[in-house]
Amino acid sequence: MNPATRSLYRRLLFASRDYPTGAAVARSKLHDAFTKQAALPEADVPAVHAKGEFVLKELEALAKLRKYRALKKRYY
């Protein structure tokens, strides 16, 4: 596993703490996804890495939306 992939895995693992169904479910899904891509040819790595970055941004947006809704619910 190259350093960029390892970094993506760690960032996704950190972001999965706010996953709606729980961190344990997200961790197992993440592990399965990275295990399936282990034997990927080098030519396909950038495309899969870009998809992983997209999923990371979606997880961050989901967490921010959840926090915003909780905050809004407290004051209105």
Buried (B, 14 or more C-beta within 10 A) or exposed (E): EEEEBEEBBEBBBEBBEBBEEEBEEBBEBBEEBBEEBEEEEEEEBEEBBEEBEEBBEEBEEBBEEEEEEEEEEEEE
